[in-house]
């Protein structure tokens, strides 16, 4: 399969097959409105993935493996999950233009504030859209 886009939103998916990561040309992945609480680490190794929407799922944490996307991710939507902590690796997403994390119960403690500020700075520098 040579797919560049996959839309699997609003399907009540609770898990993803690891084989999804074998789509070498996939650049846009929409998984919003499901019941996902984790993503196989292999998903973050997709060489062309630049757009990821995992909004409206059940994520409480993001794996550190998401850092593998830092040099290519342009759009990252995390809104309306159950995230309390953001991984520090998000500070390195230098190409990010659109980012949303609204509707998550982020903890006030820890490095969340610094990560959010860094993300906003990156998105602003790229003339993008930041939703907190």
C-alpha positions as CSV (number, residue, x, y, z in Angstrom):
1,X,0.0,0.0,0.0
2,X,1.3,3.4,-1.0
3,X,-1.0,5.5,1.2
4,X,0.0,9.0,2.2
5,X,-3.1,9.7,4.3
6,X,-5.0,7.5,6.7
7,X,-8.2,8.6,8.4
8,X,-9.4,6.3,11.1
9,X,-11.2,8.8,13.3
10,X,-14.4,8.1,15.2
11,X,-14.1,4.4,15.0
12,X,-14.0,3.5,18.7
13,X,-10.6,1.9,18.1
14,X,-9.0,0.7,21.4
15,X,-5.7,-0.4,19.8
16,X,-3.7,-0.1,16.6
17,X,-2.0,-2.8,14.7
18,X,1.8,-2.6,14.7
19,X,1.7,-3.2,11.0
20,X,0.3,0.3,10.5
21,X,3.9,1.5,10.9
22,X,4.9,-0.4,7.7
23,X,3.3,2.3,5.5
24,X,6.5,4.1,4.3
25,X,4.8,7.0,2.6
26,X,2.2,7.8,5.3
27,X,2.5,11.5,6.1
28,X,-0.9,12.3,7.6
29,X,-2.5,10.1,10.3
30,X,-5.9,11.0,11.8
31,X,-6.9,8.9,14.8
32,X,-9.1,11.3,16.6
33,X,-12.3,10.3,18.4
34,X,-11.3,6.8,19.3
35,X,-10.6,5.0,22.6
36,X,-6.8,4.8,22.2
37,X,-4.6,5.0,25.3
38,X,-1.3,4.0,23.7
39,X,0.4,3.9,20.4
40,X,2.9,1.2,19.4
41,X,6.4,2.8,19.5
42,X,7.0,1.6,15.9
43,X,4.4,4.2,14.8
44,X,6.9,7.0,15.6
45,X,9.4,5.5,13.2
46,X,7.4,6.2,10.1
47,X,9.8,8.2,8.0
48,X,7.4,10.7,6.3
49,X,4.8,11.2,9.1
50,X,4.4,15.0,9.5
51,X,0.7,15.2,10.7
52,X,-0.6,13.3,13.7
53,X,-4.1,13.8,15.2
54,X,-4.7,11.8,18.3
55,X,-7.3,14.2,19.8
56,X,-10.3,12.9,21.7
57,X,-8.8,9.6,22.9
58,X,-7.9,8.2,26.3
59,X,-4.1,9.0,26.4
60,X,-2.8,9.7,29.9
61,X,0.8,9.9,28.9
62,X,2.8,10.1,25.6
63,X,5.7,7.7,25.2
64,X,9.2,9.1,24.9
65,X,9.4,7.4,21.6
66,X,7.3,10.3,20.2
67,X,10.6,12.2,20.2
68,X,11.6,10.4,17.0
69,X,9.2,12.7,15.2
70,X,10.9,15.9,16.4
71,X,12.7,16.7,13.2
72,X,9.7,16.4,10.9
73,X,6.4,16.8,12.8
74,X,4.5,19.9,11.5
75,X,1.0,19.3,13.0
76,X,0.3,17.6,16.3
77,X,-3.1,17.5,17.8
78,X,-3.4,16.1,21.4
79,X,-6.6,17.9,22.5
80,X,-9.2,16.4,24.8
81,X,-7.3,13.4,26.1
82,X,-6.4,12.7,29.8
83,X,-2.8,13.9,29.6
84,X,-1.4,15.1,32.9
85,X,2.3,15.3,31.9
86,X,4.0,16.3,28.6
87,X,7.2,14.6,27.6
88,X,10.2,16.9,27.6
89,X,11.1,15.8,24.1
90,X,8.3,17.9,22.7
91,X,10.5,20.9,23.2
92,X,12.6,19.7,20.3
93,X,9.7,19.7,17.7
94,X,11.4,22.5,15.8
95,X,9.2,22.3,12.7
96,X,5.8,22.4,14.5
97,X,3.3,24.8,12.9
98,X,0.0,23.6,14.4
99,X,-0.4,22.3,17.9
100,X,-3.4,21.7,20.1
101,X,-3.5,20.3,23.6
102,X,-6.6,22.0,25.0
103,X,-8.9,20.0,27.2
104,X,-6.2,18.0,29.0
105,X,-5.9,18.0,32.8
106,X,-2.2,19.0,32.8
107,X,-0.5,19.1,36.2
108,X,0.8,22.5,37.3
109,X,3.9,20.9,38.8
110,X,6.9,19.6,37.0
111,X,8.2,20.9,33.6
112,X,4.8,21.1,31.9
113,X,4.9,25.0,32.0
114,X,8.3,25.1,30.4
115,X,7.3,22.6,27.8
116,X,4.2,24.5,26.9
117,X,6.2,27.8,26.7
118,X,8.8,26.2,24.4
119,X,6.1,24.7,22.2
120,X,4.3,28.1,21.9
121,X,7.7,29.7,21.0
122,X,8.3,27.1,18.3
123,X,4.8,27.4,16.8
124,X,5.0,31.3,16.8
125,X,8.4,31.2,15.1
126,X,6.9,29.1,12.4
127,X,3.9,31.5,12.0
128,X,1.6,28.7,13.1
129,X,-1.5,28.1,15.3
130,X,-1.1,27.1,19.0
131,X,-4.2,26.1,21.0
132,X,-3.8,25.6,24.8
